[in-house]
Amino acid sequence: MQGLIQVAGVIDQAEADLIREEGADWLGFALRLPAKNEDLSEEDAAAIVKEIQPEHRGVIITYLTDAEEIKEFCEQLGVTAIQLHGDVTAEELRKLRRIAPDLYVLKSLVVKQDNLDELTAIVDEAAEWVDMFITDTFNPATGAKGATGLLHDWSISAELVRISPKPLMLAGGLNPDNVAAAITEVRPAAVDAHTGLEDPVTRRKDRLKVRKFVQEARRAFAQLEAGEKA
């Protein structure tokens, strides 16, 4: 799983095709969000997921917290991975693992100011029941826990990489110009970008930004691997 690249916030088939053509591994679909501001319908997401898998994994990004509902939603959309940004309890994560043992589960670690102890506790409680953690940036102005376009203190994510028994995906304000530095400093297993790859006017993914992001991430991951082998 080392060196994985995810591009999130897919809005239609054309954008999914662009992301695949430029070499990303996973495509993220934001659905069942608190503000109901999804980029596409669940029916359209299911159709895209069916078309891109298994070569590229479709990942639901959601705030659902109930294990049964999560399992049913993943089956409905035909995905094998889900990214949970809601306040899911360890009990529900344990239940999800029991009722959907083959589902790949990512649990968010939302970085705020001075909340490393809180995030460490989540890692301790949830690690047994998830496959990967993903750090993202909290926006205090809006309360958003993802797709904020904001950076956070990378030293916090680096510490979480160090203490977590499961791989970690780094997200939050990443773009083609900073992803290599982020990988070098944090040493994550994976990276994710959303708003940092969009055209500011159309809000669609910019092909050149996606291309450069993937290239820079691949280069940084390769250097990281080479350094570890040296």
N, C-alpha and C positions, 0 to 999 in steps of 0.2 A: 504493500500500500504506500510505500515511500515515494514521494515525488508526484503525488496526485494533484491535478488541476481541475477545479470546479468553476464554472461560470453560472451565476444564479440570475433569477429574474427573467426567464425566458417568456416571451410574450406571444410568439406564434411560430409556425413551422419554418418560415423563412429565416427567422432569427436562430432557431435551433440548427438549421442547416449551416448557417454562417459559423456558428460556434464549433460545430463538428469539423467543418472544413479547415478551420484554423487550429485544430489540434487539441482542444480541451478534452478531458476524460469524462467528467460528469456534468450534467446539466440540471440546474436547480429550478423548481417550479414553486413559486410562493402562493399557497392556497390556504383557505380558511384562516384568514388573518383577523386580528381583533377589530380593525377599522374597516373590514370588508373592502379593501382596496386592491383586490387581486388584479393581476395584469392580464389574465385570460380565464376562460371558463374551465370548469373541471372536465367537461366533455372534450374540449380542445386539448387540454393537457394530456388526457388519457390517449387521445389519438396520436399525439406527438411521441409520447413515451413508447407506445406500441411500435412506432416507426423507427425509433433510434436504438432500441434495445435488441439484442444484448451487447452490441459493440460499444455503445455508450450508455452509461447508467443514468436513468432519470431519478432524481431525488426530490421528494416532497419537502418543502420548507414550510412549517406550520406551527401554530400555537396550540394545537390540540393537546390535551393532558390526560384523557381517558384511554386506557390501554385497549379496550374493546373497540372504541371509535377509531383509534389509530389503525388497528389491524384491519377493520372493515374498509377504511378509506384507502389504505395501501392496496388491498385486493381490488377495490373498485377501479383504481387508476392503473393497476398492473405494475406497480413499482416494487422494487426489492430493497429500497433504502429510504429512510426518513430522517429529517433534521428537525429536532424538537427545540423550539425556542420558548415554549411556555414553561411555567413553573411545575414541571412534572415531578411528582414525589417518587422517592426510591421504591415505594410499594407498587406504584403503577408501572415503573420501569421493570421491576421484577416480574410483574404479571405479564407485561408485554413480551418479555423474553420467554416466558412459559407458553403463552398462547401463539406466539409468532417467532419460533426459535431461529428461523432462517432470515428474518428481517434484519438488515444492517441499520443500526441505530446510532445516530449522531446526537449528542446532547450539547446544547449551547452553554457556554461560560461567558456571560455578558460582563465585560470589564467596565467598572465604574471607577470613580476616584477612591482609592484606599479600600478596595474590597477584596484584596487577595485572600484574607482569612476565610471569607465567605465562599470564594471560589474553590479554595482548597478543601473546604468541608464538602462541597458538592462533588468534587472528584472522589473523595474518600467514600461517600455514600453511594455514588452512582457507577463507579468504575466497573463493578462486577457485572452490571446489567447492560452496558453500552459497548459499542465497538470503537467509537471515536468521539472525542470532544472537539468542539469548534468554538474558538474565542471570537467574540464580536464586540462592537463598541456601543455603549449606552449613550443616548442623546438626552441630556437632562432637560433640554428645552421642550422636547416633544414626548419624552418617555419611551421612544422607540428603542427596541432591543436588537435591531438588525436593519440592513439596507440604509444606514444613516449617512454613509459616505465619510464618516469621521474616523480618524486614527485614534488609537489608544496607546498607552505606555507599553511598548513592546517588551520591556523587561518583565512585565507581569506575565505575558504569554510565554516568554522564555522560561520563567520559573515554573509555570504550569506544565510545560513540556518536560522539564526536569523531574517533576514529582509524579506525573501521571503514569500509571501502568498501561494506559491505552494511548494510541496515536492521537495527535492533535492537528486539526486544520486551523490555519490562521486566516481570519477574515477581519474586515473593518477598515475601510478607507484605502484598500490596496488598489494600485493602478499600475500601468506599464512602467512608470518611472521609479516606483519605490519597492516593487515586489522583490527584486533581487536583494536589496539591502535588508528587507524584512526577513527573507529566508536565511540570509547569512547571520542575522542577529538572533532570531527566534529558534531556528533549526526545527521547523515543524515537519510533519509528515506530508502535509498538503496545504494548498492555499485556495482561497475563494475570492472572487471579485464580482461585483454587481454594478453599482452606480458608477464606479471608476472606469468602466468600459463603455459607458453610454455617451452618445452625442448629446450635449447639453440642451439642444433645441428640440430634436425629435424624440429624445428619451429612448431611442433604440440603440442596440449595441453597434459600436463603430468597428468595422472590420479591421482597420489598421491598429486600433487600440487592443482588440482581442488578440490579433496576431503578435503584436509586440509583447503583450502580457505573457502569452504562452511561451514565446521565445526566451524572454528574460527569466521566467520561472524555471524552465527546463535547464537553462545555463547555470543558474544558481544552485539548483538541486544537484546537477552533475558535479559542480565544484565542491559541494558539501560532501557528496559521496566519495569523491577523489581524496579529499582531505581526511576523511575517516579511515580510508584504506591505507593512506600513507604511513 
